[in-house]
Amino acid sequence: MEEAVHALRGWTPGDRASATALHRLDAEPALYEVVASQQSATEQFLVAADRGAPSMMTGTNRAAGIHLRLDPSARTFHLRMSSAVTYAWAGHWLVGRGAGPDALAAYHPVPPDPYGLGSPHEFNGLLDGGDYAFARPGDDATLRVEHRIRRSGPRYTLLGRQMAYSCGSSGGEREANWALLLDRHPHAAGRRFLLQLETIHLRSATYSITEGGFPTKQQAEDVLRRIDPRAPAPMPATDPVTGLAPARQPLPPRTAGQALQPQAATSPPRRARR
């Protein structure tokens, strides 16, 4: 973020909110690591990791959306920021402000030596769960969930979020946050409460998002209180594309030979002769 902040030297904030956002970035620009972006000559949409957020155990927001719009004729800028629980939710906020969802899905590659340790000290993975800036989606299901979130518009309302467990409680290999959502999709009538669990895997420097839909908020809260790093969360299956219960698979059709084949006649049992 240092380059983006430096580029605004000589520009005037277009309003008080822009001045406040610039002060926030300028104070500690190293806290924000851009992981995806869409940029033009006068506008930037940035998805960033927020390195300052993981220190909060409750209501953790690991990501941030940053929207910068320049007015060259007036030499002013408008800058807005929004904290988010994951990269996809930061992208959701930016899409609502005009960003293209596909552009924000193209994550920047992680540097080959992100910690700057040098070749004698090469390290694979993450040193800590707070190094969210160096984590990327670890599986296709997570990519599909993120794809849906960015495009979800007003479908979801965030009801709560919190750290599920830390690296210390999971033996130093994983860290997870949960988010509880209210789903307004018309086909979600029986499973209005969607629980999302994002797990950061330190060894592979990846994260995964799993979901489960519940009929009541109480049922979802009962499950999130029992999330255990030693076992997968016991959540009902959810289609990562739709966010709804998986469609029931139809029974395989009978082949023509099976349909026309007559059933074998059964003969009555013979009586034994005396």
C-alpha positions in Angstrom: 0.0 0.0 0.0 3.0 2.3 0.3 3.0 3.0 -3.4 -0.7 3.8 -3.5 -0.5 6.2 -0.6 2.6 7.9 -2.1 0.8 8.3 -5.4 -1.8 10.5 -3.7 0.8 13.2 -2.7 -0.3 16.4 -4.2 -4.0 15.3 -4.4 -6.7 16.8 -2.2 -9.3 14.7 -0.4 -12.7 15.2 -1.9 -14.5 15.0 1.5 -13.8 14.3 5.1 -14.3 10.6 4.8 -11.6 10.4 2.2 -9.2 12.3 4.4 -9.9 9.9 7.3 -9.3 6.9 5.1 -6.1 8.3 3.8 -4.9 9.0 7.4 -5.7 5.4 8.3 -3.7 4.0 5.4 -0.8 6.5 5.8 -0.4 5.8 9.5 0.6 2.1 8.9 0.5 1.2 5.1 2.4 -2.0 5.7 -0.6 -3.4 7.5 -2.5 -3.7 4.2 -1.2 -6.1 1.6 -3.0 -6.0 -1.7 -3.9 -9.5 -2.9 -6.3 -8.7 -5.8 -7.1 -5.6 -7.7 -8.9 -3.9 -10.7 -7.3 -0.6 -11.8 -7.9 2.0 -14.4 -6.4 5.5 -15.0 -8.9 7.1 -12.5 -10.1 4.2 -10.3 -8.8 1.4 -8.2 -10.6 -1.5 -6.5 -8.3 -3.3 -4.0 -8.8 -6.4 -2.0 -6.2 -6.4 0.9 -5.2 -8.5 3.8 -5.4 -6.6 7.1 -2.5 -7.6 9.2 -3.7 -5.6 12.2 -7.0 -7.5 12.5 -6.0 -11.0 13.7 -5.0 -9.5 17.1 -8.7 -9.3 17.9 -10.2 -12.6 19.2 -13.8 -11.4 18.7 -15.2 -10.2 15.5 -12.1 -10.8 13.5 -11.9 -9.1 10.0 -8.9 -10.4 8.2 -9.5 -8.5 5.0 -10.4 -5.0 3.7 -11.9 -3.5 0.5 -10.3 -0.3 -0.7 -11.9 1.9 -3.4 -10.1 4.9 -4.8 -11.6 7.3 -7.4 -9.6 10.2 -8.8 -11.0 13.4 -10.3 -8.1 14.7 -12.4 -9.8 18.0 -13.4 -10.2 19.0 -9.7 -7.1 17.2 -8.6 -9.1 15.5 -5.8 -9.7 11.9 -4.8 -12.4 9.9 -3.0 -11.3 7.0 -0.9 -13.4 4.5 1.0 -12.5 1.4 3.0 -14.5 -1.4 4.4 -13.3 -4.2 6.7 -14.4 -7.8 5.8 -14.2 -11.2 7.4 -12.6 -12.8 4.2 -11.2 -11.8 0.8 -14.5 -12.7 -0.9 -16.6 -10.5 1.3 -14.2 -7.6 0.7 -14.7 -8.3 -3.0 -18.5 -8.4 -2.5 -18.3 -4.8 -1.1 -16.2 -3.7 -4.0 -18.5 -5.3 -6.6 -21.3 -3.3 -5.1 -19.3 -0.2 -5.8 -18.7 -1.1 -9.5 -15.8 -3.6 -9.5 -15.8 -6.6 -11.8 -16.1 -9.8 -9.8 -13.9 -11.8 -12.2 -11.0 -9.3 -11.9 -11.1 -9.6 -8.1 -10.9 -13.4 -8.4 -7.5 -13.2 -10.0 -5.3 -13.3 -6.9 -1.8 -11.9 -7.1 0.9 -14.5 -6.8 2.6 -14.9 -3.4 6.3 -13.8 -3.5 8.7 -16.8 -3.6 10.3 -15.7 -0.3 7.5 -13.8 1.4 9.3 -13.5 4.8 12.6 -12.3 3.2 14.5 -15.1 5.0 16.8 -15.8 2.0 17.7 -19.1 0.4 19.6 -20.6 3.4 16.3 -20.2 5.4 13.7 -21.2 2.9 10.3 -21.9 4.6 7.2 -23.4 3.0 3.9 -22.4 4.4 2.9 -19.7 7.0 4.7 -18.9 10.2 1.5 -17.7 11.8 -2.3 -17.5 11.2 -1.9 -13.7 11.1 0.0 -14.1 7.8 -3.3 -14.1 5.9 -1.7 -12.0 3.1 0.3 -15.1 2.0 -2.7 -17.5 1.9 -4.7 -18.4 -1.2 -7.7 -20.6 -1.9 -6.8 -24.3 -1.5 -9.6 -26.1 -3.4 -12.2 -25.8 -6.1 -15.1 -25.7 -3.6 -13.7 -22.7 -1.9 -13.3 -20.9 -5.3 -16.9 -21.6 -6.1 -18.1 -20.3 -2.7 -16.0 -17.1 -3.3 -17.5 -16.7 -6.8 -21.0 -16.8 -5.3 -20.2 -14.4 -2.4 -18.9 -11.7 -4.7 -22.0 -11.8 -6.8 -24.5 -12.3 -4.0 -25.7 -8.7 -3.8 -28.2 -8.2 -1.0 -28.9 -11.9 -0.5 -27.0 -12.3 2.8 -27.0 -10.4 6.1 -24.1 -10.9 8.4 -25.4 -11.8 11.9 -22.1 -12.5 13.6 -18.4 -13.5 13.2 -15.7 -14.7 15.5 -12.5 -16.6 15.7 -13.4 -20.3 16.0 -9.9 -21.4 17.2 -6.3 -20.2 17.0 -3.1 -21.9 16.0 -2.3 -22.5 19.6 -5.5 -24.5 20.3 -5.1 -26.5 17.1 -1.5 -27.6 17.6 -0.1 -24.7 15.5 -1.2 -26.0 12.1 -4.6 -24.4 11.6 -6.6 -21.3 12.5 -10.3 -20.7 11.7 -13.0 -18.0 11.8 -16.7 -18.4 11.4 -19.4 -16.1 10.0 -23.1 -16.6 10.5 -25.4 -15.3 7.7 -29.1 -14.9 7.1 -29.9 -16.1 3.6 -32.8 -14.4 1.8 -32.7 -16.7 -1.3 -36.3 -17.9 -2.0 -35.1 -21.5 -2.1 -33.4 -21.3 1.3 -36.7 -21.1 3.2 -35.9 -24.3 5.2 -32.2 -23.4 5.8 -32.2 -19.6 6.3 -29.1 -19.6 8.6 -25.8 -20.2 6.8 -22.7 -20.9 8.8 -19.4 -20.3 6.9 -16.1 -21.6 8.4 -12.9 -20.4 6.9 -9.9 -22.5 7.9 -6.3 -21.3 7.3 -3.8 -24.2 6.8 -0.4 -23.1 7.8 1.6 -25.9 6.2 0.2 -25.4 2.7 -0.4 -21.6 3.0 -4.0 -22.1 1.8 -7.5 -21.6 3.2 -10.7 -23.4 2.7 -14.3 -22.3 3.2 -17.0 -24.8 4.3 -20.6 -24.1 4.8 -23.7 -25.5 6.4 -27.4 -24.4 6.3 -29.7 -24.6 9.3 -33.4 -24.1 9.8 -32.9 -21.9 12.9 -30.3 -19.6 14.4 -30.2 -21.7 17.5 -29.2 -24.8 15.6 -26.5 -23.0 13.8 -25.1 -21.5 17.1 -25.2 -25.0 18.7 -22.9 -26.2 15.9 -20.5 -23.3 15.9 -20.0 -23.7 19.7 -18.8 -27.3 19.0 -16.3 -26.5 16.2 -13.2 -28.5 17.0 -9.8 -28.2 15.2 -9.3 -31.9 15.6 -12.3 -32.9 13.5 -14.4 -31.3 10.7 -17.3 -29.2 11.7 -20.5 -31.2 11.8 -22.4 -29.1 9.3 -25.2 -30.2 6.8 -23.9 -30.4 3.2 -24.3 -27.3 1.1 -23.8 -26.9 -2.7 -20.8 -24.5 -3.0 -22.2 -23.0 -6.2 -25.7 -22.2 -5.0 -25.2 -22.1 -1.2 -28.3 -24.2 -0.9 -29.0 -27.8 0.0 -27.6 -30.1 -2.7 -30.1 -31.2 -5.3 -31.4 -34.7 -4.8 -29.9 -37.1 -7.4 -32.6 -38.9 -9.5 -32.6 -42.6 -9.5 -30.8 -44.1 -12.6 -33.3 -44.9 -15.4 -33.9 -48.5 -16.2 -32.5 -49.6 -19.5 -34.8 -50.7 -22.4 -33.8 -54.3 -21.8 -34.6 -54.1 -18.1 -37.9 -52.4 -18.8 -39.1 -55.1 -21.3 -37.7 -58.1 -19.6 -40.6 -60.1 -18.1 -40.3 -61.3 -14.5 -39.6 -64.9 -14.1 -42.6 -66.9 -13.2 -42.5 -68.6 -9.9 -43.9 -72.2 -9.5 -45.6 -73.3 -6.4 -43.5 -75.7 -4.3 -44.0 -79.4 -5.0 -45.4 -81.6 -2.4 -43.1 -84.4 -1.4 -44.4 -87.9 -2.2 -45.2 -90.3 0.6 
